[in-house]
Amino acid sequence: MIQQRNLGSQGLVASQLGLGCMGMSEFYGPHDDQASLAVIDRALALGINFLDTADAYGPYTNEVLVGKAIRGRREKFVVATKFGFVRSLTDSQFRGMSGKPAYVKQACEASLQRLGIDTIDLYYLHRVDPETPIEETVGAMSRLVEEGKVRALGLSEVSVSTLQRAAAVHPISAVQTEYSLWSRDPEQEMLSYCQSNGIAFVAYSPLGRGFLTGTIRTPDALAADDWRRN
């Protein structure tokens, strides 16, 4: 069975390996919801209970898919989702960003509804909004914890200095950053800082978005609309 790990020091525990659900809805070519639900079932059978999604994936449809997967067995999963990227249902090219306090609350309420749950286990800021001080964003996130809508807070793709400022407002349980054999930036500062301060480091795309698995040998292996062609 997969070992368990503490995600920070706020009592959150999840499987050592997590299942990133982004590609089940967007970016990596065609998707099949039934096949994706079967993958989540298989992951749970293997002891992987840590699911990672975000409102931006789809957009919005990946949270609905994860909600369908966990329905009736919520207690078996640790659910992480993210906010901060703003997507449009009518303009697929639009990419906005917001960490404004009012938006934090709005995004959380929408994610809870799509996931069909009362509490998000780990709620990440997907990217830092350059127009909103991190203290204001994390302050709004901390109020979600106080209200019982979120158990623990995380940040994605931040610097150590931003993490320090955020942690001064509320404990940060996890930092999520791309980390693999070909993406090693976290080794410069972030890994040691997290280890020294009781913060979980969650590596995303550890297999290089599939390129390190040996299954993608030429661009022809990717669908025409696969984001990895970029």
C-alpha positions in Angstrom: 0.0 0.0 0.0 1.0 3.6 -0.5 2.5 5.3 2.5 0.8 8.3 4.1 2.4 11.7 4.6 1.6 14.7 6.7 0.7 17.7 4.6 2.1 20.5 6.7 1.5 20.7 10.4 -2.2 21.4 10.5 -3.3 17.8 10.7 -3.8 17.0 7.1 -2.6 13.5 6.1 -2.7 12.1 2.5 -1.2 9.3 0.4 2.5 9.9 -0.5 1.5 9.7 -4.2 -1.3 11.9 -5.4 -3.4 11.9 -8.6 -3.4 15.0 -10.7 -6.7 15.3 -12.5 -6.1 18.2 -14.9 -5.4 16.1 -17.9 -8.7 14.3 -17.5 -10.5 17.4 -18.7 -8.2 19.6 -20.7 -4.7 20.3 -22.2 -3.5 16.7 -23.0 -5.8 15.8 -25.9 -9.1 13.9 -26.0 -10.6 12.9 -22.7 -13.1 10.3 -21.6 -14.9 10.9 -18.3 -15.8 7.2 -17.8 -12.2 6.2 -18.3 -11.1 9.0 -15.9 -13.6 7.8 -13.2 -12.1 4.3 -13.6 -8.6 5.7 -13.1 -9.7 7.4 -9.9 -11.3 4.1 -8.7 -8.1 2.3 -9.5 -6.0 4.9 -7.7 -8.1 4.5 -4.5 -7.8 0.7 -4.7 -4.0 1.1 -4.7 -4.1 3.4 -1.7 -3.9 6.8 -3.5 -6.5 9.1 -1.9 -5.0 12.5 -2.7 -6.8 14.1 -5.7 -5.7 17.4 -7.2 -7.9 19.6 -9.3 -8.6 23.3 -9.9 -11.4 25.5 -11.0 -9.4 26.5 -14.1 -9.2 23.0 -15.5 -11.9 22.6 -18.1 -12.6 25.3 -17.2 -14.7 24.2 -14.3 -15.5 20.8 -15.6 -12.7 18.9 -13.8 -14.1 19.8 -10.4 -17.4 18.4 -11.5 -15.7 15.2 -12.6 -13.8 14.9 -9.3 -17.1 15.6 -7.4 -18.7 12.7 -9.3 -15.8 10.4 -8.5 -16.0 11.0 -4.7 -19.7 11.1 -4.3 -20.9 8.7 -1.7 -17.4 8.1 -0.3 -16.1 11.6 0.5 -14.4 10.4 3.6 -12.0 8.2 1.6 -10.4 11.1 -0.2 -8.2 14.1 0.4 -9.3 16.8 -2.1 -7.1 19.7 -3.2 -8.3 22.3 -5.5 -7.0 25.7 -6.6 -8.2 29.2 -7.5 -6.6 32.3 -8.9 -6.7 31.8 -12.7 -9.9 33.3 -14.2 -11.2 31.5 -17.3 -14.1 32.3 -19.6 -16.7 29.9 -20.8 -17.2 32.0 -24.0 -13.6 32.8 -24.8 -11.2 29.9 -24.6 -8.2 32.2 -25.0 -9.0 34.4 -22.1 -6.7 34.1 -19.1 -7.1 36.4 -16.1 -5.9 36.3 -12.6 -7.3 37.4 -9.3 -6.4 37.0 -5.6 -8.7 39.8 -4.4 -10.5 38.9 -1.2 -14.0 39.1 -2.6 -12.9 36.8 -5.4 -11.4 34.3 -3.0 -14.7 33.8 -1.3 -16.6 33.7 -4.5 -14.2 31.1 -6.0 -14.4 28.9 -3.0 -18.1 28.8 -2.9 -18.2 27.9 -6.6 -15.7 25.1 -6.1 -17.6 23.6 -3.2 -20.7 23.5 -5.2 -19.1 21.9 -8.3 -17.3 19.3 -6.1 -20.5 18.7 -4.1 -18.7 18.9 -0.7 -18.9 21.0 2.4 -15.2 21.4 3.0 -12.1 21.5 0.8 -9.2 19.7 2.4 -6.4 21.7 0.8 -7.1 25.0 -0.9 -4.3 26.5 -3.1 -3.8 29.9 -4.5 -3.0 28.7 -8.1 -0.8 31.7 -8.9 -0.1 35.0 -7.1 -2.0 38.0 -8.3 0.6 40.7 -8.9 -2.0 43.4 -8.3 -3.1 42.0 -4.8 -0.7 41.8 -1.9 -0.3 38.2 -0.8 -1.2 39.1 2.7 -4.7 40.2 1.5 -5.2 37.0 -0.5 -4.1 34.7 2.3 -6.1 36.7 4.9 -9.2 36.0 2.9 -8.2 32.3 2.6 -7.7 32.1 6.3 -11.3 33.3 6.9 -12.5 30.3 4.8 -10.7 28.1 7.4 -12.4 29.9 10.2 -15.7 29.3 8.5 -15.0 25.6 8.1 -15.1 25.7 4.3 -11.4 24.8 4.0 -9.1 22.7 6.2 -5.7 23.8 5.1 -4.1 26.4 2.8 -1.5 26.0 0.0 0.3 28.1 -2.5 1.4 27.1 -6.0 4.5 28.4 -7.8 5.7 31.0 -5.3 9.1 32.3 -4.2 10.4 31.7 -0.7 10.0 35.4 0.1 6.3 35.3 -0.9 5.8 32.1 1.1 7.3 33.7 4.2 5.0 36.7 3.9 2.0 34.4 3.4 2.9 32.2 6.4 3.1 35.3 8.6 -0.7 35.7 8.0 -1.8 32.0 8.3 0.1 28.6 8.4 0.8 27.3 4.9 0.4 23.5 4.8 1.7 22.9 1.3 3.6 24.4 -1.7 3.0 23.0 -5.1 5.6 23.5 -7.8 6.6 21.6 -10.9 9.5 19.3 -10.1 11.0 16.5 -12.1 14.2 15.3 -13.7 14.0 18.2 -16.1 12.5 20.9 -13.9 14.7 21.3 -10.8 14.2 24.9 -9.7 12.8 24.0 -6.3 16.2 22.6 -5.3 17.7 26.1 -5.2 15.7 27.2 -2.1 12.2 25.9 -1.8 12.8 22.3 -0.8 15.1 23.1 2.1 12.8 25.9 3.3 9.8 23.6 3.3 11.7 20.9 5.1 12.9 23.3 7.7 9.5 24.9 8.3 7.2 21.8 8.3 5.6 22.7 5.0 4.7 19.8 2.6 6.2 20.1 -0.9 3.9 18.7 -3.5 5.6 18.1 -6.8 3.4 18.4 -9.9 4.3 16.9 -13.3 6.9 14.6 -11.7 7.0 12.6 -14.9 7.6 15.6 -17.1 3.9 15.8 -18.3 4.4 12.3 -19.7 7.6 13.0 -21.6 9.7 11.0 -19.1 7.6 7.9 -19.3 9.0 6.7 -22.6 5.6 6.7 -24.3 5.9 10.0 -26.1 8.7 9.6 -28.7 7.7 12.0 -31.4 5.2 14.9 -31.7 3.0 12.6 -33.7 2.2 10.8 -30.5 0.3 13.9 -29.3 -3.2 15.0 -30.5 -3.3 18.1 -32.7 -4.8 20.2 -29.8 -2.4 18.8 -27.1 -1.0 21.7 -25.1 2.4 19.8 -24.9 3.0 20.6 -28.6 3.9 24.1 -27.3 
